Amino acid sequence: MIRQDDDTNDTENVPLVLDVDGTLLRTDLLYETFWAALGHNLFATLRILLRFWMAPEQLKRALRTVADPNIDLLPVRLPVLDLAREAAANGRAVHLASGSDQGLVNAVAKRLDLPGEHFGSGDGCNLTGRTKAAFLTARFGEGGYDYAGDSRADKPCWQHARKVIAVAPTRRLSAWLGNLGKPVTTFDGKVSSGALIKEMRPHQWVKNLLLLLPLLISHDFQIGAVAEVLLAIAAFSIGASAIYIVNDLLDLEADRRHPEKRNRPIASGALPIRAAMAASALLVFVALGLALLVNPLVAALTLTYMASSLIYSLWLKKLRWVDIVTLACLFLLRVVTGAMAAQVDVSGWLLAFLFSVFFTLACVKRLTGLTRASNGGALRGRGYTQDDRKSLEMAAYAAVALSAVLFVAYTFSLAAAESFSSPRILVFSVIPIALWLVRVVRLSDLGKEDYDPVVFVTHDKIGLALAGAGVVIALLAS
């Protein structure tokens, strides 16, 4: 939606100057470059941050020596682009003016077919705030340009512009703009709380119900133990959301190339990178605070989970097979944390069985990605090619067989005898469990499974029926 306070004739020969970050683009080029560089080379990026922290224009250029964001994939604010093209069609000069590196500003202009001269940071000049305003005033004269911006940093430019164009101004900024006594046009574009909630992926929290497993097996349902496990689940869920955000920041280019993931809030520009970073940091502290309310060991395991997930996002996910083992271990860590929260023991046989199941599901995740990859391509950023499909399928089926053997061994163990009154009945649970796992592997190989195994599991009626049969048998055994 656009609000315009004045019908000033825009066909006058007055240049239109557009800010880039948050105005023409629904993202910020500096943060895009930072996360692209971080995903490409962690240590080189950290060295650059430490060296050029106090020199923004040098920082922006140095980060580009590590990696550039893919300009062609960056989300554009279409109403602002339409405004620029309309101005150009009317014979007006259109210029981009941004604090981002000059090379990136030129690349954005080229992508969007905006010919002319454009201005960015470089050569010791950080083109932001008052510096940008002074440059534009010297270039076009007082009131000699119309300016489009999106934040308080653009106030000096608006003060010296002929006309104000503002993207999603806050109520306070809108009042300030109104007091300038100039024509004001505004574009909607505020960040909704729904974008952050979607980015946190609350549907993925169902994975953390695994923390309840040790409590269910031990049949210890005292209110205190249940409350502490539920608190640990909340801590794990919030901590996982913090890492989901980081993972999406590192995967921006891959997500934007993906047929479904490109609609994620950060990739689409619905959630600004800066807001996502702040939210992730806050969620980490909330998660650790909740975990400490349970006990220090649960807090340590929650921190271990978040740190391991971060290492996975930065490095391990790129290593073939290592990433699958890591995913299985992260799932297993949930079970161990649940045991520590409830203060109950878990059989080694059961942990080995669960690891095999999780390994199977991790193989399925990669197999699904390869099967549904466009044009039979490789998995970007994951290290797998179509040549790995057969190996992944064989590994998954081998893990299914191993999980069945380990489950049977568990039913004959002393731990099962202590937890179940009829462990010989429990052994029959292996049938629906094995059938369910085989079904999941088979459907992934056919490309009929969702990219997200959690979404698939919760919507697969046959799979839910098999899981339900296994639960019923376990209940009979207990």
N, C-alpha and C positions, 0 to 999 in steps of 0.2 A: 504494500500500500504506500502511496506517495501523498504527502501533504505539501502544498505549495502556497505560500502566503502572498505571492505577487505574480502577476502575469507579465513580468518584465520580458521584453522582446529579446529572445536568445539568439536572434539572427544577427545581432550586432557583432562587429568584428572584435569581440573580446575573447581572449583565450580561456579555455576550460582546463583547469589544472586538477588532476585527480591524485589523491593519496592512493597508495597501492595496498598496504597491509590493513586488512579489516574493512577497506572501502571498496576498491575495485575487486580485490580478492577476498574470499571468505576465510582467509588464513593469514599468517604472518611469515614472510620470507626468512627472517632471521631464525625463528624457531624451526621452520621447515629445514633450513640448512643445518642447524644444530643437530636435530634428530636424525637426519640423513647421515651426517658425519659420524654421530655416535654409533649408529648401527653398522657403519662401514669399518670404523677403526676406533675403538673405545679409548685406547691410551693416547693416540695422537690427538683426539678431540679434547681430552682432559688437559693435555700439555698446552694446547692452544688457549684453552680457557684460562689457565693459570698465567700464561704469558701476556695475554692481551685483554685481561678483564677490565682494565681501566682505559682502554683505547678502543671504543666501539667500532670505529670505521676499519681499524686493522683486524679486529676480531671477525667482522663480517667477511672480510676478504680471505683471512687465513682459514676459516672454516671451509671455504669453497675449495681449498687445496686438498681437502680430505674427501669431500663429496658434495655434489650439487643436488638440490631437489629436482624432481622431474617437472619442469614448468608446464608441460603439456597436460599433466594430470591434476594441476592445482584447481580447487573449486573457485569458480568465478561468481561474483554477485551480478546476476544478469540485468537487473534494472539499472544499475550504474553503468554497465557496459552499453546498454541500449541508449542511455543518456549521452555517452561519449560518441557513439556512432551517429546519433542524430545530430549532434553538434558538428561533427566532421562533415556530414552530408550537407549541412547548411553553410559550409565554407569556413567554419571556425577552426582555429588551431587547437589541438588537444595535446596536452603534455601530462606525462606521469611524473610525479615528484615524490620521492620516497626516501626514508632513512636506510632502506636496504641497499645492498651493494649495487653499483652502477651496472655491472654485467647482468645481474638478475633482472633489474628494472628493464633493461633493453630486451632481454629475452621474453619478458611478459608482454611488452609492447609488440614484439614481432609475432608472438603466438596469437594475440588478439587483433592483429592487423591494424595497429594504430601508428601510422607513419608520423614522422616528425622528430623533434628533439625531446629527449626525456632526461630526467635528472635523478641521480642517486648518490649515495655516499661513496667517498673515495678520495685519494690524494690528500689525506689529513683532514677531510671535511666530513662530519657526521650530519647529514642533511635532515635534521629533525627540529621540532619546536621553533624557537626564535631564530635559529640559524636558517632554517628553511624559509621562514617568513621574510627575513632580511634578503635572502637570495631572490625570492620571487618578486619582492617589491623593487629591488634594484633592476631586475630583468624586465618587469612589465609596468612598473610604476604603481603608485598608491591607488588602490581601487581599480587597477588595470587588469584584473583577472577574476574569474569565478573559481571558487575552491570547494572541492568535495573532500571531506574527512570524516572521521568516526570517533574521535576521542578528545579528551582534554588537551592532549599534546598538540592538537591542531588549532587551538584557540588563537595563537599569534597569527597564523595564516588567515583565519577568518576575520580577524580585526583589520587586516589590510586589504581584504578582498572586496570586490564590488558586490558579490552575491554569495550567500552561504548555502552549501549543500551538505547535509549532515545525515550520516547513516546511524540509525538506532541510538540517538542521543538520550542520555538519562534525563530524568525530570529536571534535575538541577542544571544540567548543561543546556537543556531546551530553554529554561528561563533566562540563562545568561545570553544565549543566542538571540532571544527575543529582545533583549535590552540593547542590542547593537544598533537597532534601527535600520537593518538591511533586509532585503528580500531573503526569505528562508525557505528552502525545500528540504523535506525530510523523507528518508526511506526507512521503512521498518526493517528490522533485522536483529531484534533482541534475542538473546540466548534464553531458551526455556529450560525450566528445571527438568522437564521430560527428557531433554537431550542428555543431561548428566546421568539421570537414572538409567536410561537405555544403555549408556556407555558402561555403567557399572555391571551390566548383565545380570540382574537379579535371578533370571531363570537358571543361571549356572550354579546358583547357591545350592540347588538340589544335590550337587555332588557332595556337599559337606554333611549330608545326612549319614555319610559313612562314619562320622565320628560317633554315631549312636550304636554302631555294630558291636563293639566290645560290651557295651551295657546290655544289649539285647541277648547276646550269647551267654553272659554271666547271670542273666535273669535277676539282676540287682536293680530294682526299681524304686529305691528310696528317693524321696523328694529332693534331698540335698544333692545326691549324685546326678539325678536327672537335670536339676537346675544348672549344675556346673557344666555338664556336657552341652546343654543348650547355649550357655554363655560362650563356651569354646566354639560352638558352631557359628555363632554371631561374629566372633573375632576372626575366625577363618574366612567367613564370607566377605567381610569388609576388607580384610587383608588381600583376599583374592581379587576383589574389585580394583584395589589400588594397583595391582600388578597387571590386570587386564588393560588398564589405561596406559601404563608404560609400554606394554606389548604392542598396543595399537599405535602408539607414537613411533615406535621403532619400525613398524610394518606399514607405514603410510603409503609408500609407493606400491607395495604388493597388494594391499587392501584396495587401493583405487583401481587396480587392474582386475580385481576379482569381481565376478558377476553379482555377488551378493554382499560381500564385505565392503564394497565401495559405498554402501549406504550407511555404514556405521557413522556415528555422530562426528568423530574427529576427522575421519577421511572425507566426509561430505562437507565439512566446514560448519556443521550445525553447532558443534562445540569447539570454541577457540582453543588452540593449543595451550595458551597461557593458563586459561581457566582449568583445563584438564590437568596440567602439571600441579597447580595449586590443590586441586581436589585430591589427586593421588597422594600428595604429601600429607594432607589432613587425614585421609583414610588410614594411612600407615599408623599414625599416632593413636587414632581411635581404636584400631584393631589391637594394638599392643596394650592399650589401657584396659580393654575388655578382657584380654587374655590374662593380664596380671590379677584381675579380680578372681580368677579361678585359682591359679597358683603359678609360681615363677617358672616351673618346668613347662607348663602349657604356653606361657609367654615366650620361653626360649624356642619351643617347637614352632610356634606361630611365626616368630622372627626367622627361624631357619627355613620355613616354607616360603616366606616372602623373598628372602635372600636367594634361595635356590631358584625360585621362579624368575627372579631378575637375571640371574646368571644364565638361566635357560634362554630368556628372551634376548640377551645380549650376545650369546655365544653358542650354547649347546644346541639350540634348535637348528643351527646350520650344519651340524655334524650328523651324517647319516648313521642310523641305528642308535647312536648315543642319545639322540633326542627321544627315541621311543623308550629306552630304559629310564631316562630321566622322568618322562611323563608317568611311567608306571610307579616310580619311586615317590613322586609327589602325591599320587593317589594313596599309596601305602602310608605315607606320612600322616594322612588324615586319620587313618585307623589307629595308628600309634598314639596320636594326640588325643583321640577319644578315650583310649585306654588310660592315659595319664590323667585326663580330666575326671574320669569315673573311678580311677585308682583300682583297676582290675587288671588281671593278667590275660594275655592273649597267647594262644598256642602258636608255636613256631610253624607247625603244619598248616594252620589256618592262614598265617601270614604268607607262607610260600604259595598257597593256593590263590590267595587274593592277588599276589604279585603276578601270577600267571594270567589271571583274568584281566588285570589292568594292562599287562603287556599286550594281550590280544586286542583290547580296545584301542590301544595306541597304534598298533599296526593297522587296524581298521580305519583310523582317522587319516593316516597317510595314504592308504590304499584308495579310500574314497576320493581324496584330493587328486590323485593321479588318474583315476578312472574318469573323473569329471573335469579334468583339465582341458582347457580350450585347445583345439587342434592337436590333441595328443601331446601336449608340451610337458615340460618339467614343472616341479613345484618350486616356485620362486622363493628364495631364501631358506629353503629346507634341505637342499642337497640331494633330492631324489629325482630320478628320471624315469621314463617309461620302462627302461630296462630293469628297474627294481620291482615292478609290479608282481612278477612271479615269486621273487624272493620274499616279499612282504606277505603274500598269500600263504606261502609254505610256512613261514615263521608263525603266522597267526594260527593256522591249523595245528601246528606242532604245539603251540602254547595252549590251545584248547585241550588237546590230548593230555598234556602235562597237568593242566589244572584238574582234569577229571581224576587222574591218578592221585594227585595230592589231596583232593577232597576225600577220596575213599580212604587214603591213609589217615587223614584226620579223624574220620568216623571211627576208626579202630584204635585211636590214641586214648591215653588216660585223660587228657583234657576234655575230650568229647564225652567220655563216660561220666565225668564230674558235672558237665553242663547239661547233658540230655539223659532223660530216664530210659530212652530206647534208642541208643545210637545205631542199632542195626536197622531201624526204620529210616533214620537220617540218611543212610547211604543211598537210598533211592532218589534223594534230591539231586544226585549227580546227573540223572537222566534229563530233566528239564533244563538244568543249568547248561549241560553240554549242547543240547539242541538249540538253546537260545544263542549261545556263542557261535555255533556253526551257522545259524541263520544270519547273524550279524555280519560275519565274514563273507558269506555268500552274496548277500545283498550289496555289500560295499564293492565287491568285485564286479557286480553287474551295474554299478552306478546308481542303485536305487535307494541308497542311504543318504541322509542329510549330511552336509559338511560338518555339522555339529552333532556328534553322537548323542549328547544329552537330549537335544530336541528330538532326534529320531527315536530314542528309547521311550520317551514319554508319550509318543504318538503312535507307536507300533503296537497295535492291538494284539497281534499274535505273540509278539515278544513279551508283552505285559502278562498275557495269559500263561505263558511258560514260566515267567518269574513268579507269578502267583501260585502256580502248582508247586514250585520249589518251596515257597514260603509255607504253604499248607502242610507239606510233608514234614518240614522242620518243626512246625507247631505240634503235629502229631507225635513227633519224636521227643518233644520236650514235656 
